[in-house]
Amino acid sequence: MHANLQSMSRRQWLEAGLGLAAAQPGQGATARPNIVLILADDLGSKDVGYQGSEIRTPTIDRLAREGVRFTQFYSFPLCSPTRAALLTGRSPMRYGLAYSVIRPWAPYGLPLDEHIIPQTLKSLGYQTVMVGKWHLGHANRRLLPHARGFDHFYGHVNGNIDYYTHEREGAIDWQRNGVSVHEEGYSTDLLAREAVRMITGRDRSRPLFLYLAFNAPHTPLQAPKEAIAACSHIPDAKRRVFAAMVETMDRAIGTVLRTLEQEGMARDTLIVFLSDNGGPINAGARNDPLRAGKATVFEGGIRVPALMWWPGRLPAGRVSDQVMTVQDVFPTLASAAGGKPLAAKPLDGEDLWPAILAGRSVTRGDLFFAVEPGDETRQLAVRRGAWKLIRRIEKPTGHHTDLLFNIEEDPRETTDLATKNPQLVRELGAELDRWQALHPRCEIFTTMGPHPGWVPPKDWAKAAAE
């Protein structure tokens, strides 16, 4: 027996046992909570009902009303960087995924030596399921979800697939554990159906971790005709379809929630909902009153809707101003499950579960963001407390422009204070330089278009190399 255990008194043993029980509340078959992590794709801050949108999202609104919603939750400006940070708890700058998305012709993905959420949760006894959009590499089977800690994967590996044909670049991108499946239906509905199937058919001896990553409301703008007709109150044609996609996703989440309730799981389940980046304002999304949107480091591109729901454990209706980032999700969920991340590499995310439970805010370390929306410019940002520095770099010349905002007083980023605070600009700029130096040139950064001679596969699941 370990010396520390030998030296524990009977009272210490009892206190340790009571502490463990308190840290792992729950009813039914397991003390650890089921965890449902729901990720929306390109959902803007003004695209949910509880934030004043004309889009009707009664299920998401219910989760916000009955749970804790976060007013200062940050993702990254694009899909792949956020998904990488979400699953690893580490900045995508550390492994070369900070600037852009993984495109269909990319031969790389999330490095295999990066430890991700399902691997830790499996060690805690969880059944691990992923349903939805992966977008973290597909060229090699070892990059795929079912090779990286998920017991089951159903969905697609690329972004921007057709909602009805489930194709990308003319090839089927819809699979179950590495084998393409040809199933008719709107992708949002199919994902909800699979989630329900996995919940009702779960291993009842283990807690369930379900990562449900919708591709809605990402382009292409496609929605069921009846859903579009139901949004006739929205005059703009693009936003009408976008709204129909969001409302369909909300109904899908409602189906999952009802299933949890019917299975008697709801009070033992922690639901986390967030968006992967701000909404694309050129595709029907809205982020107001925040500035700009997807593919920028302004608040509209990175501050996203987010909430947590756990009946009887998290207080209903709490609004938290805790500054939180997508990197915090992994350590926070591990803590909620009564464990710690098993990653060998240091995390950038922080365990905020104790603070969330206590209803208090804690000072968060610096937050860093980056994006290369095209081949000509790079945008970087760092937030420290109330202050946020944005740096725009012209790649051909290296010339840069700095903007400084007090986010607490000016969340709309309307007043540039850089010239009034030159020392702070220098300090924050030095932090950006240090952060970039973690991976000075993204060796796996890809171009906007395919490489010469690239030919899309006929079947994305079969195309993944051994």
C-alpha positions as CSV (number, residue, x, y, z in Angstrom):
1,M,0.0,0.0,0.0
2,H,1.2,3.5,-0.8
3,A,2.8,5.3,2.2
4,N,0.4,8.2,2.0
5,L,-2.5,5.8,2.2
6,Q,-1.0,3.9,5.1
7,S,-0.6,7.1,7.0
8,M,-4.2,8.2,6.6
9,S,-6.3,8.0,9.8
10,R,-9.8,6.5,9.8
11,R,-11.3,10.0,10.0
12,Q,-9.3,11.0,7.0
13,W,-10.5,8.0,5.1
14,L,-14.1,8.9,6.0
15,E,-13.6,12.5,5.0
16,A,-12.0,11.5,1.7
17,G,-15.0,9.2,1.0
18,L,-17.5,11.8,1.8
19,G,-15.6,14.3,-0.3
20,L,-15.6,11.9,-3.3
21,A,-19.3,11.4,-2.9
22,A,-19.9,15.1,-2.8
23,A,-17.8,15.6,-5.9
24,Q,-19.7,12.9,-7.8
25,P,-23.5,13.4,-7.2
26,G,-26.1,11.6,-9.1
27,Q,-28.8,9.0,-9.0
28,G,-29.3,5.7,-10.8
29,A,-26.7,3.4,-12.1
30,T,-23.7,5.7,-11.7
31,A,-22.4,8.4,-9.5
32,R,-20.7,10.2,-12.4
33,P,-22.9,12.4,-14.5
34,N,-23.8,11.7,-18.1
35,I,-22.3,14.5,-20.2
36,V,-23.8,15.8,-23.4
37,L,-21.6,18.3,-25.2
38,I,-23.6,20.1,-28.0
39,L,-21.7,22.2,-30.5
40,A,-23.5,24.4,-33.0
41,D,-21.8,25.5,-36.2
42,D,-21.6,29.2,-37.1
43,L,-24.3,30.2,-34.6
44,G,-24.1,33.9,-33.8
45,S,-24.7,35.7,-30.6
46,K,-28.0,37.1,-31.9
47,D,-29.2,33.8,-33.3
48,V,-30.8,32.4,-30.2
49,G,-34.1,33.4,-28.6
50,Y,-32.8,34.0,-25.1
51,Q,-30.5,36.7,-26.5
52,G,-33.3,38.6,-28.2
53,S,-33.3,37.0,-31.6
54,E,-36.4,36.7,-33.8
55,I,-35.3,33.1,-34.4
56,R,-37.4,30.8,-32.2
57,T,-35.2,28.4,-30.1
58,P,-37.5,27.2,-27.3
59,T,-35.3,24.3,-26.3
60,I,-32.1,26.3,-26.1
61,D,-34.0,29.0,-24.3
62,R,-35.2,26.4,-21.8
63,L,-31.7,25.2,-21.2
64,A,-30.6,28.8,-20.6
65,R,-33.6,29.5,-18.3
66,E,-33.0,26.3,-16.3
67,G,-29.2,26.4,-16.3
68,V,-26.2,28.8,-16.3
69,R,-25.6,30.9,-19.3
70,F,-22.3,32.6,-20.0
71,T,-22.0,36.2,-21.3
72,Q,-18.2,36.1,-22.0
73,F,-17.6,32.7,-23.5
74,Y,-14.9,32.6,-26.3
75,S,-14.3,30.2,-29.1
76,F,-11.9,30.6,-32.0
77,P,-12.8,32.4,-35.3
78,L,-13.1,29.2,-37.4
79,C,-14.3,25.6,-37.1
80,S,-11.2,23.4,-36.9
81,P,-9.2,25.6,-34.4
82,T,-12.2,25.6,-32.0
83,R,-12.8,21.9,-32.3
84,A,-9.2,21.2,-31.7
85,A,-9.1,23.5,-28.6
86,L,-12.3,22.1,-27.3
87,L,-11.2,18.5,-27.4
88,T,-7.6,19.0,-26.3
89,G,-7.9,21.9,-23.8
90,R,-4.8,23.3,-25.5
91,S,-4.3,26.3,-27.8
92,P,-4.3,25.2,-31.5
93,M,-1.2,27.4,-31.9
94,R,0.8,24.7,-30.1
95,Y,0.2,22.1,-32.8
96,G,-0.3,24.2,-36.0
97,L,-4.1,24.5,-36.3
98,A,-4.6,28.1,-35.1
99,Y,-5.0,29.9,-38.4
100,S,-7.4,28.0,-40.7
101,V,-9.7,25.1,-41.2
102,I,-8.8,21.6,-42.4
103,R,-9.8,21.5,-46.0
104,P,-10.8,18.4,-48.0
105,W,-7.4,18.2,-49.7
106,A,-5.4,18.6,-46.5
107,P,-3.2,15.6,-45.7
108,Y,-3.0,16.4,-42.0
109,G,-5.2,16.7,-38.9
110,L,-5.1,17.0,-35.1
111,P,-1.7,15.5,-34.2
112,L,-1.9,11.9,-32.9
113,D,0.1,12.8,-29.8
114,E,-2.6,15.2,-28.6
115,H,-4.8,13.7,-25.8
116,I,-8.5,14.5,-26.1
117,I,-11.6,14.5,-23.9
118,P,-13.0,11.0,-24.7
119,Q,-9.6,9.4,-23.8
120,T,-9.8,10.9,-20.3
121,L,-13.5,10.1,-19.9
122,K,-12.9,6.5,-21.0
123,S,-10.4,6.1,-18.1
124,L,-13.2,7.3,-15.8
125,G,-15.5,4.5,-17.0
126,Y,-17.5,6.5,-19.6
127,Q,-19.0,5.1,-22.8
128,T,-17.9,7.7,-25.4
129,V,-20.0,8.6,-28.5
130,M,-19.6,11.2,-31.1
131,V,-22.4,12.2,-33.5
132,G,-21.8,14.9,-36.1
133,K,-19.1,17.0,-37.7
134,W,-15.5,16.0,-37.0
135,H,-13.4,18.4,-39.1
136,L,-10.1,17.5,-37.4
137,G,-8.5,15.4,-40.1
138,H,-9.6,12.6,-42.4
139,A,-6.6,11.6,-44.6
140,N,-5.6,8.8,-42.2
141,R,-7.8,6.4,-40.3
142,R,-5.8,7.1,-37.2
143,L,-7.0,10.7,-37.3
144,L,-10.7,9.7,-37.1
145,P,-12.9,9.8,-34.0
146,H,-13.3,6.1,-33.5
147,A,-9.5,5.8,-33.4
148,R,-9.1,8.6,-30.9
149,G,-11.1,7.5,-27.9
150,F,-14.7,7.5,-29.2
151,D,-16.4,4.1,-28.9
152,H,-18.8,5.1,-31.7
153,F,-18.7,7.7,-34.4
154,Y,-21.6,8.7,-36.8
155,G,-21.4,11.7,-39.0
156,H,-19.0,13.4,-41.4
157,V,-15.3,14.3,-41.5
158,N,-15.4,17.5,-43.6
159,G,-17.1,20.8,-43.2
160,N,-19.6,22.4,-45.6
161,I,-21.3,19.2,-46.6
162,D,-24.7,19.1,-48.4
163,Y,-27.5,18.6,-45.9
164,Y,-29.4,16.2,-48.1
165,T,-26.9,14.3,-50.3
166,H,-24.3,14.4,-47.5
167,E,-21.6,15.0,-50.0
168,R,-18.5,17.1,-50.1
169,E,-16.7,17.6,-53.5
170,G,-19.2,15.3,-55.0
171,A,-18.4,12.3,-52.7
172,I,-20.4,10.8,-49.9
173,D,-19.2,12.0,-46.5
174,W,-21.5,10.2,-44.1
175,Q,-20.3,7.3,-42.1
176,R,-20.6,5.1,-39.1
177,N,-17.3,4.0,-37.6
178,G,-15.3,4.2,-40.9
179,V,-17.9,2.8,-43.2
180,S,-20.0,5.0,-45.5
181,V,-23.8,4.9,-44.9
182,H,-26.4,6.0,-47.4
183,E,-29.3,7.3,-45.4
184,E,-32.0,9.7,-46.8
185,G,-32.9,12.7,-44.8
186,Y,-31.8,16.1,-43.6
187,S,-28.5,15.9,-41.8
188,T,-29.7,17.7,-38.6
189,D,-32.6,15.2,-38.2
190,L,-30.3,12.2,-38.9
191,L,-27.8,13.3,-36.2
192,A,-30.6,13.7,-33.7
193,R,-32.0,10.2,-34.6
194,E,-28.5,8.7,-34.1
195,A,-28.1,10.5,-30.8
196,V,-31.4,9.1,-29.6
197,R,-30.5,5.6,-30.8
198,M,-27.2,5.8,-28.8
199,I,-28.9,7.1,-25.7
200,T,-31.6,4.5,-25.6
201,G,-29.2,1.7,-26.5
202,R,-26.4,2.9,-24.2
203,D,-24.4,0.6,-21.9
204,R,-26.5,1.2,-18.7
205,S,-23.6,0.1,-16.5
206,R,-21.5,3.1,-17.5
207,P,-22.1,6.9,-17.7
208,L,-22.5,8.3,-21.2
209,F,-20.4,11.0,-22.9
210,L,-22.2,12.2,-26.0
211,Y,-20.4,14.8,-28.2
212,L,-23.2,16.0,-30.5
213,A,-21.6,18.3,-33.1
214,F,-24.2,19.7,-35.5
215,N,-23.2,21.1,-38.9
216,A,-26.1,23.6,-38.6
217,P,-26.4,26.4,-39.3
218,H,-23.2,26.4,-41.4
219,T,-23.5,26.8,-45.1
220,P,-24.8,25.6,-47.6
221,L,-28.0,27.4,-46.6
222,Q,-30.4,24.5,-46.8
223,A,-33.5,23.7,-44.7
224,P,-36.7,21.8,-45.0
225,K,-39.4,23.7,-46.9
226,E,-41.8,23.6,-44.0
227,A,-39.2,25.1,-41.7
228,I,-38.5,27.9,-44.2
229,A,-42.2,28.6,-44.5
230,A,-42.5,28.8,-40.7
231,C,-39.9,31.6,-40.8
232,S,-41.9,33.8,-43.2
233,H,-41.9,36.6,-40.6
234,I,-38.2,37.2,-41.5
235,P,-37.9,39.4,-44.6
236,D,-34.3,38.8,-45.6
237,A,-34.2,35.6,-47.7
238,K,-30.8,34.4,-46.5
239,R,-31.6,35.0,-42.9
240,R,-35.0,33.2,-43.4
241,V,-33.2,30.0,-44.4
242,F,-30.6,30.4,-41.8
243,A,-33.3,30.8,-39.2
244,A,-35.0,27.7,-40.4
245,M,-31.8,25.8,-40.0
246,V,-31.4,27.1,-36.4
247,E,-35.0,26.3,-35.5
248,T,-34.6,22.8,-37.0
249,M,-31.5,22.3,-34.9
250,D,-33.4,23.5,-31.8
251,R,-36.1,20.9,-32.4
252,A,-33.4,18.3,-32.8
253,I,-31.9,19.3,-29.4
254,G,-35.4,19.1,-28.0
255,T,-35.7,15.5,-29.2
256,V,-32.5,14.6,-27.5
257,L,-33.6,16.3,-24.3
258,R,-37.0,14.5,-24.3
259,T,-35.2,11.2,-24.7
260,L,-33.0,12.0,-21.7
261,E,-36.1,12.7,-19.7
262,Q,-37.9,9.6,-20.9
263,E,-34.9,7.5,-20.0
264,G,-34.8,8.9,-16.5
265,M,-31.4,10.4,-17.2
266,A,-32.0,14.1,-17.1
267,R,-31.2,14.8,-13.5
268,D,-28.0,12.8,-13.9
269,T,-26.9,14.7,-17.0
270,L,-24.7,17.7,-17.6
271,I,-25.5,19.4,-20.9
272,V,-23.0,21.9,-22.3
273,F,-24.1,24.0,-25.4
274,L,-22.0,26.4,-27.3
275,S,-21.1,27.6,-30.8
276,D,-17.8,27.0,-32.6
277,N,-17.4,30.6,-33.7
278,G,-19.4,33.8,-34.3
279,G,-22.0,33.8,-37.1
280,P,-21.1,34.6,-40.7
281,I,-22.9,37.9,-41.4
282,N,-22.7,37.3,-45.1
283,A,-24.7,34.1,-44.7
284,G,-27.7,35.2,-42.7
285,A,-26.2,35.2,-39.1
286,R,-26.3,38.1,-36.7
287,N,-23.9,38.9,-33.9
288,D,-25.1,42.3,-32.8
289,P,-24.4,44.3,-30.8
290,L,-20.9,42.8,-31.2
291,R,-18.6,43.9,-34.0
292,A,-18.0,41.8,-37.1
293,G,-18.4,38.0,-37.2
294,K,-16.9,34.7,-38.2
295,A,-13.3,34.6,-39.5
296,T,-12.4,37.8,-37.5
297,V,-10.9,38.3,-34.0
298,F,-13.4,41.0,-33.2
299,E,-15.9,40.1,-30.5
300,G,-18.6,39.1,-33.1
301,G,-16.2,36.4,-34.4
302,I,-15.2,34.8,-31.1
303,R,-17.7,35.6,-28.3
304,V,-20.5,33.0,-28.7
305,P,-23.6,31.7,-27.0
306,A,-22.8,29.1,-24.3
307,L,-24.6,27.5,-21.4
308,M,-24.5,24.6,-18.9
309,W,-27.5,22.7,-17.6
310,W,-27.7,20.1,-14.8
311,P,-31.0,20.1,-12.9
312,G,-30.6,20.0,-9.2
313,R,-26.9,20.6,-9.4
314,L,-26.6,24.0,-11.3
315,P,-28.9,26.8,-10.3
316,A,-31.6,27.7,-12.7
317,G,-31.5,31.1,-14.4
318,R,-28.0,32.1,-13.3
319,V,-26.2,34.5,-15.7
320,S,-22.4,34.3,-15.4
321,D,-19.9,36.9,-16.5
322,Q,-17.1,34.5,-16.0
323,V,-14.6,34.9,-18.8
324,M,-14.3,31.4,-20.3
325,T,-12.8,29.9,-23.4
326,V,-13.4,26.7,-25.3
327,Q,-10.1,25.5,-24.0
328,D,-11.6,25.4,-20.5
329,V,-14.2,22.9,-21.4
330,F,-12.0,19.8,-21.2
331,P,-10.6,20.4,-17.7
332,T,-14.0,21.6,-16.5
333,L,-15.8,18.5,-17.7
334,A,-13.2,16.2,-16.3
335,S,-13.6,17.9,-13.0
336,A,-17.4,17.6,-13.2
337,A,-16.8,13.9,-13.8
338,G,-14.7,13.6,-10.7
339,G,-11.4,13.3,-12.5
340,K,-8.6,15.3,-14.1
341,P,-7.3,15.4,-17.7
342,L,-4.7,12.7,-18.4
343,A,-2.9,14.7,-21.0
344,A,0.9,14.5,-20.7
345,K,1.3,18.0,-22.2
346,P,0.3,21.1,-20.3
347,L,-3.2,22.5,-20.8
348,D,-4.0,26.1,-21.6
349,G,-7.6,25.6,-20.4
350,E,-8.5,26.0,-16.7
351,D,-10.8,24.0,-14.5
352,L,-13.7,26.4,-13.8
353,W,-16.1,23.8,-12.4
354,P,-15.6,24.8,-8.7
355,A,-16.2,28.5,-9.6
356,I,-19.3,27.6,-11.7
357,L,-20.7,25.5,-8.9
358,A,-20.1,28.3,-6.4
359,G,-21.6,31.0,-8.6
360,R,-18.5,33.1,-8.6
361,S,-16.1,34.4,-11.2
362,V,-12.3,34.0,-11.1
363,T,-9.6,35.9,-12.8
364,R,-8.8,34.1,-16.1
365,G,-5.4,34.1,-17.7
366,D,-4.7,35.8,-21.0
367,L,-6.8,34.6,-24.0
368,F,-5.3,34.4,-27.5
369,F,-6.9,34.2,-30.9
370,A,-5.7,34.0,-34.5
371,V,-7.1,33.6,-38.0
372,E,-5.9,33.9,-41.6
373,P,-9.1,34.4,-43.5
374,G,-7.2,34.5,-46.8
375,D,-3.7,34.4,-48.1
376,E,-2.9,38.1,-47.6
377,T,-3.6,38.9,-44.0
378,R,-3.3,37.5,-40.5
379,Q,-5.3,38.7,-37.5
380,L,-4.2,38.1,-33.9
381,A,-5.8,39.2,-30.6
382,V,-5.1,38.9,-26.9
383,R,-7.4,39.7,-24.1
384,R,-6.1,40.4,-20.6
385,G,-8.7,41.4,-18.1
386,A,-10.7,44.3,-19.5
387,W,-8.1,45.0,-22.3
388,K,-8.0,43.5,-25.8
389,L,-5.3,44.1,-28.4
390,I,-6.1,43.3,-32.0
391,R,-3.2,43.1,-34.5
392,R,-3.7,42.9,-38.3
393,I,-0.6,41.8,-40.2
394,E,-0.2,42.3,-43.9
395,K,1.6,39.0,-44.8
396,P,3.5,40.2,-47.9
397,T,5.1,43.1,-46.1
398,G,4.9,42.2,-42.4
399,H,3.4,45.6,-41.7
400,H,0.9,45.5,-38.8
401,T,-1.8,47.7,-37.4
402,D,-2.8,47.6,-33.7
403,L,-6.2,48.3,-32.1
404,L,-6.8,48.5,-28.4
405,F,-10.2,48.2,-26.7
406,N,-11.5,48.2,-23.2
407,I,-13.9,45.3,-23.6
408,E,-15.7,45.8,-20.3
409,E,-16.6,49.4,-21.1
410,D,-16.8,49.0,-24.9
411,P,-17.8,45.5,-25.8
412,R,-18.8,46.7,-29.3
413,E,-15.2,47.7,-29.9
414,T,-16.0,51.2,-31.2
415,T,-13.3,53.2,-29.5
416,D,-9.6,52.5,-30.3
417,L,-7.4,53.4,-27.3
418,A,-4.1,52.3,-28.8
419,T,-2.6,55.8,-29.1
420,K,-3.5,56.6,-25.5
421,N,-1.9,53.5,-24.1
422,P,1.3,52.8,-26.0
423,Q,3.0,50.9,-23.1
424,L,0.1,48.5,-22.8
425,V,0.1,48.0,-26.6
426,R,3.8,47.1,-26.4
427,E,3.2,44.7,-23.5
428,L,0.3,42.9,-25.1
429,G,2.1,42.9,-28.5
430,A,5.0,41.1,-26.8
431,E,2.6,38.5,-25.5
432,L,1.2,38.0,-29.0
433,D,4.8,37.5,-30.3
434,R,5.5,35.0,-27.5
435,W,2.3,33.1,-28.3
436,Q,3.0,32.9,-32.0
437,A,6.5,31.6,-31.2
438,L,4.9,28.4,-29.9
439,H,4.5,27.5,-33.6
440,P,6.1,30.3,-35.6
441,R,5.0,29.1,-39.0
442,C,2.1,26.8,-39.3
443,E,3.8,24.0,-41.2
444,I,0.5,22.4,-42.0
445,F,-1.3,25.6,-43.0
446,T,-3.2,24.9,-46.2
447,T,-4.1,27.0,-49.2
448,M,-7.7,28.1,-49.9
449,G,-7.8,26.0,-53.0
450,P,-6.7,22.4,-53.8
451,H,-3.2,21.5,-54.7
452,P,-2.5,20.9,-58.5
453,G,-3.5,17.5,-59.5
454,W,-5.7,16.8,-56.4
455,V,-8.7,14.7,-57.2
456,P,-11.5,14.2,-54.7
457,P,-12.3,10.7,-53.6
458,K,-15.6,9.0,-54.5
459,D,-16.1,7.9,-50.9
460,W,-14.6,9.8,-48.0
461,A,-14.6,6.9,-45.6
462,K,-12.8,4.6,-48.0
463,A,-10.3,7.3,-48.9
464,A,-8.8,7.4,-45.4
465,A,-5.5,5.6,-45.6
466,E,-4.5,3.0,-43.1
